[in-house]
Amino acid sequence: MVVVNVWDGLLLSEGKKWERNRRLLTPAFHFDVLKHYVAIYNKVFDIFLEKLESATTAGKSVEIYDLVGLATLDTMMRCSVSYRGEIQQEGSSHPFVDATRRLGQLCLKRLLSPWLWIDFAFYLSPTGREYSKHTKYIHDFDEKVIRERRKLLDSDPSVLKKRHLDFLDILLTAQDDQGIGLTDREIRDEVDTFLFAGHDTIASAISWEIYSLAQNPEEQEKVYKDVKRVLGDRQNVEWSDIQEFSRLSLFIKEAMRMYSPVSGIGRVTTRDMEIDGVKLPVNTEINILIHVLNHNKETWNKPEEFRPDRFAENKERDPYEYVPFSAGPRNCIGQHFALDEQKVALAKLVQRFRILPDPNNVAVPKKNIVTRSESGIYIKLEKR
């Protein structure tokens, strides 16, 4: 299978480069950094809720995936490079939004078109030429931001003590044991990885979680009571609230089991090995279907039922039977970032609205790069 390589960050790099960069990036996801992002989540999803309320006046249903995707991209832009553009307000008319959406579509088209797997053929095709145009825009944007931030830090290093660090600050100041930092190209690759691999997966998770709230009113009420217990009459979620949500946490786990944001991951064997009597030589590509794991009847009791209580059961689980963020040394470095954002988004949503299903639009999961719906994800809202 072809790999569409827009970047060479943590998601796709390997060997010594991956090991070094994983160590250098780990501080970017330390709790002391993540806690300052909660204020950003609140601001982003306040805008999201206003747009959602406007779109659902007079009981109209609304397709939420695109709106959620704009919100998560807005979050990523703010947290990664402190960009405060009108992402949600401008939508697809914003050049960065247009570029990211089209790149995702073009990557999928290439994956599904074997005749485009050869680079020479791909870049000569109309698909490849459009892909190159959007890639150039994204890279030019990143490189300009990196140049300006590096210039600022070189002229006034004390600026890092005057404000909260974003992802780019940490990348620019990270150094390995030899005192060597990341090159501008490596920084660009990691920023791209954070933006692309992060915003669409979280958008998938939140969208299906909202759909699950609509489809399971009794569970929604339990989540609402949990949120009210923690927040009271406060509108904003604080860092200290994140770990206090109990029912909300169970709900998110079950929604990510039911609708896996990433339906599968790949690994390559680094040595000869044997699994259940099957011999696998070195350099064998193995595809691990997370969606199948999450619906395995040998593991999950009635896997097609939406039942968050299954995660509250006092049951010893195999660590590899539930891996929404992958597992092992190459697990998702940003999983706490992702979960925190989901909790803030859902808490603010259920506090303000009762989420209702649209009986005329049933969402059917479709496994693309992330899990989407064949015909969109529609809901209705009722103000509390």
C-alpha positions in Angstrom: 0.0 0.0 0.0 1.2 3.5 -0.8 1.9 5.9 2.0 1.0 9.5 1.1 3.9 11.3 2.7 3.0 15.0 3.3 5.4 15.1 6.2 7.9 12.9 7.9 7.0 13.5 11.6 6.3 11.0 14.4 3.5 9.3 12.6 5.5 8.1 9.7 9.2 8.4 10.7 11.0 5.3 12.0 14.3 4.0 13.5 16.7 6.4 15.3 15.0 9.5 13.9 11.7 8.5 15.4 13.3 7.5 18.8 15.1 10.8 19.0 12.2 13.0 18.0 9.8 11.1 20.3 12.0 12.0 23.2 12.3 15.6 22.2 8.5 16.0 21.7 7.4 14.2 24.9 7.7 17.4 27.0 5.2 19.1 24.7 2.5 16.9 26.1 3.4 17.1 29.7 0.5 18.0 32.1 2.0 21.3 32.9 1.7 22.3 29.2 -1.6 20.6 28.6 -3.4 22.4 31.4 -3.0 25.8 29.8 -4.8 24.5 26.7 -8.1 24.1 28.6 -8.8 27.8 28.3 -8.3 27.5 24.5 -10.7 24.6 24.3 -13.3 26.7 26.1 -13.0 29.6 23.7 -13.0 27.4 20.6 -16.1 25.5 21.7 -17.9 28.7 22.7 -17.7 29.7 19.1 -18.7 26.2 18.0 -21.8 26.3 20.2 -22.9 29.7 18.9 -22.6 28.4 15.3 -24.5 25.2 16.3 -27.3 27.1 17.9 -27.6 29.4 14.9 -27.8 26.3 12.6 -30.5 24.6 14.6 -33.1 27.3 15.1 -36.7 26.3 14.8 -35.9 22.7 15.4 -33.9 22.3 12.2 -31.4 19.4 12.0 -27.7 20.1 11.3 -24.8 18.1 9.9 -22.2 18.4 12.6 -19.0 16.7 11.2 -17.9 19.8 9.2 -18.6 22.1 12.2 -16.7 19.9 14.6 -13.8 19.6 12.1 -13.5 23.4 12.0 -13.5 23.6 15.8 -10.8 20.9 16.2 -8.7 22.5 13.5 -9.1 25.9 15.2 -7.9 24.3 18.5 -4.9 22.7 16.8 -3.9 26.0 15.1 -4.2 27.9 18.4 -2.3 25.3 20.5 0.4 24.5 18.0 1.4 27.9 16.6 -0.8 30.4 18.6 -2.7 31.2 15.3 -5.8 33.2 16.0 -7.4 33.3 12.5 -11.1 33.1 11.8 -11.0 29.4 11.1 -14.6 28.6 12.3 -16.1 31.9 11.1 -14.7 31.6 7.5 -14.9 27.9 7.1 -14.0 26.5 3.7 -13.3 30.0 2.4 -10.3 30.2 4.7 -7.3 29.0 2.6 -5.8 26.8 5.3 -9.2 25.1 5.9 -9.6 24.5 2.1 -6.0 23.2 1.8 -6.4 20.7 4.7 -9.7 19.4 3.5 -8.6 18.9 0.0 -5.3 17.2 1.0 -7.3 14.7 3.0 -9.6 14.0 0.1 -6.7 13.7 -2.4 -4.7 11.4 -0.1 -7.7 9.1 0.1 -8.2 9.2 -3.7 -4.5 8.2 -4.1 -4.8 5.4 -1.7 -7.8 4.0 -3.6 -6.2 4.4 -7.0 -3.3 1.9 -7.6 -2.3 3.7 -10.8 -1.4 6.7 -8.7 0.8 4.8 -6.3 3.9 5.5 -8.4 5.2 9.0 -7.6 6.0 9.8 -11.2 2.5 9.1 -12.3 0.9 10.7 -9.3 2.6 14.1 -9.6 1.9 14.3 -13.3 -1.8 13.7 -12.8 -4.4 16.4 -12.1 -4.8 14.9 -8.6 -1.0 15.1 -8.0 -0.8 18.7 -9.3 -3.6 19.8 -7.0 -2.0 17.9 -4.1 1.3 19.7 -4.7 -0.4 23.1 -4.8 -2.1 22.6 -1.4 1.0 21.0 0.1 3.1 24.1 -1.0 0.5 26.4 0.7 0.6 24.5 4.0 4.4 24.3 4.0 4.8 28.0 3.1 2.5 28.9 5.9 4.3 26.7 8.4 7.8 27.9 7.4 6.8 31.6 7.7 5.4 31.0 11.2 8.6 29.1 12.2 10.9 31.8 10.8 9.1 34.5 12.6 8.9 32.6 15.9 12.6 31.7 15.7 13.5 35.3 15.0 11.4 36.4 18.0 13.1 33.9 20.4 16.6 34.8 19.1 16.0 38.5 19.8 14.3 38.0 23.1 14.7 34.6 24.8 12.9 35.9 27.9 9.6 35.9 26.0 9.2 32.2 26.9 8.9 33.2 30.5 6.2 35.8 29.8 3.6 33.5 28.4 2.4 30.0 28.2 4.4 27.8 25.8 2.7 26.4 22.7 3.8 23.4 20.6 6.1 25.4 18.4 7.9 27.0 21.3 8.8 23.6 22.7 9.9 22.3 19.3 12.2 25.3 18.8 13.8 25.0 22.2 14.1 21.2 22.4 17.6 19.7 22.4 19.0 16.2 22.6 21.8 14.9 24.8 24.4 16.4 22.4 22.7 19.8 22.6 21.4 19.5 19.1 17.9 20.7 18.4 15.4 20.0 15.6 16.0 21.5 12.1 13.3 23.8 10.6 12.3 21.0 8.3 11.8 18.6 11.2 9.8 21.3 13.1 7.7 21.8 10.1 7.1 18.1 9.8 6.0 17.8 13.4 3.7 20.8 13.2 2.1 19.3 10.1 1.7 15.9 11.9 0.1 17.6 14.9 -2.3 19.5 12.7 -3.3 16.8 10.3 -3.1 13.6 12.4 -4.7 15.5 15.4 -7.6 17.6 14.2 -9.4 15.0 12.0 -9.2 12.1 14.4 -10.5 14.3 17.3 -13.2 15.6 15.0 -14.3 12.0 14.2 -14.4 11.1 17.9 -16.4 14.2 19.0 -18.8 13.9 16.1 -19.7 10.3 16.9 -19.8 11.1 20.6 -22.4 13.8 19.9 -24.3 11.3 17.7 -24.2 8.7 20.5 -25.6 11.3 23.0 -28.6 11.8 20.6 -29.1 8.1 20.1 -28.9 7.2 23.8 -31.1 9.8 25.8 -30.8 7.9 29.1 -27.0 7.9 28.8 -27.1 11.6 27.8 -29.0 12.4 31.0 -26.4 10.6 33.1 -23.6 12.6 31.4 -25.5 15.8 32.0 -25.9 15.1 35.7 -22.2 14.3 35.9 -21.3 17.6 34.2 -23.7 19.6 36.5 -22.2 17.8 39.5 -18.7 19.0 38.6 -19.4 22.4 37.0 -22.5 23.6 38.9 -23.5 26.8 37.2 -20.0 27.6 35.8 -19.9 27.8 32.0 -16.2 27.1 31.5 -14.4 23.8 32.3 -11.2 24.2 34.3 -8.2 22.0 34.4 -9.1 20.6 37.8 -12.5 19.5 36.4 -11.1 17.2 33.8 -10.3 14.3 36.2 -13.6 14.8 38.1 -15.8 13.8 35.2 -16.7 10.2 35.9 -19.8 9.3 33.8 -18.5 11.5 30.9 -15.3 9.6 30.9 -17.1 6.2 30.6 -19.3 7.6 27.9 -16.3 8.8 25.8 -14.6 5.4 26.2 -17.7 3.6 25.0 -18.3 5.9 22.0 -14.7 5.4 21.0 -15.2 1.7 21.2 -18.4 1.8 19.2 -17.1 4.2 16.6 -13.3 3.9 16.4 -12.0 7.2 15.1 -9.1 5.4 13.6 -10.3 2.0 12.4 -7.0 0.4 11.9 -3.2 0.8 12.3 -0.2 -0.8 10.7 3.0 -2.3 12.0 6.0 -4.0 10.4 7.8 -6.9 12.1 11.4 -6.1 13.0 12.3 -9.8 13.5 11.0 -13.3 12.6 8.1 -14.2 14.9 5.3 -16.6 15.3 1.7 -15.7 16.4 -0.8 -18.5 17.0 1.2 -20.9 15.0 1.5 -18.5 12.0 5.2 -17.7 11.1 5.8 -14.1 10.2 9.2 -13.2 8.6 11.0 -9.9 9.3 9.6 -6.9 7.4 6.1 -8.3 7.2 3.4 -5.5 7.3 0.6 -6.3 9.7 -2.7 -4.4 9.7 -4.4 -4.2 13.1 -8.1 -3.6 12.8 -9.1 -1.6 15.8 -12.7 -1.5 14.8 -12.8 -5.3 14.7 -11.1 -5.5 18.1 -13.7 -3.2 19.5 -16.6 -5.4 18.3 -15.1 -8.8 19.1 -17.8 -10.9 20.7 -15.1 -13.0 22.5 -14.0 -9.8 24.3 -17.1 -7.7 24.6 -20.4 -8.8 25.9 -23.1 -7.7 23.3 -20.6 -5.4 21.5 -23.3 -3.8 19.3 -25.0 -2.4 22.4 -24.0 1.1 23.6 -23.2 0.4 27.3 -20.7 2.7 29.0 -21.1 0.7 32.2 -18.9 -2.0 30.7 -15.9 0.2 31.4 -16.9 0.5 35.1 -17.0 -3.3 35.6 -14.4 -4.7 37.9 -12.9 -6.8 35.2 -9.3 -7.4 34.4 -8.7 -6.5 30.7 -5.9 -7.5 28.4 -4.1 -4.2 27.8 -4.3 -4.8 24.0 -8.1 -5.4 23.8 -9.0 -1.7 23.9 -6.5 0.5 22.1 -8.2 3.6 20.7 -4.9 5.4 20.8 -2.8 2.4 19.7 -0.4 0.8 22.2 3.2 0.1 22.8 6.1 2.5 22.2 4.4 4.0 19.2 1.1 4.8 20.9 -0.5 8.3 20.3 1.7 10.9 22.0 -1.2 13.3 22.1 -3.9 11.0 23.7 -4.3 13.2 26.8 -4.6 16.3 24.7 -7.3 14.6 22.6 -9.3 13.3 25.6 -9.1 16.7 27.4 -10.5 18.4 24.3 -13.3 15.9 24.0 -14.3 16.3 27.6 -14.5 20.1 27.4 -16.4 19.9 24.1 -19.1 17.5 25.4 -19.4 19.1 28.8 -20.1 22.5 27.4 -22.5 21.0 24.8 -24.7 19.0 27.2 -24.7 21.8 29.8 -26.3 24.1 27.2 -28.4 21.8 25.0 -30.3 18.6 25.0 -29.1 16.6 21.9 -31.9 15.0 19.9 -31.7 12.5 17.0 -32.8 13.3 13.5 -35.0 10.3 12.6 -34.7 11.0 8.9 -30.9 10.8 8.9 -29.3 7.7 10.4 -25.5 7.8 10.4 -23.8 4.8 8.8 -20.1 4.6 9.7 -17.7 4.7 6.7 -14.1 3.7 7.2 -11.8 6.2 5.5 -8.6 7.6 6.9 -10.7 8.3 9.9 -14.3 7.0 10.6 -16.9 9.3 9.0 -20.5 8.7 8.0 -21.6 7.8 4.5 -24.3 10.6 4.5 -23.2 12.9 7.3 -24.0 13.0 11.0 -27.2 14.9 11.7 -28.7 16.0 15.1 -31.3 18.4 16.5 -30.9 20.6 19.6 -33.2 21.8 22.3 -31.9 24.5 24.7 -31.9 23.5 28.3 
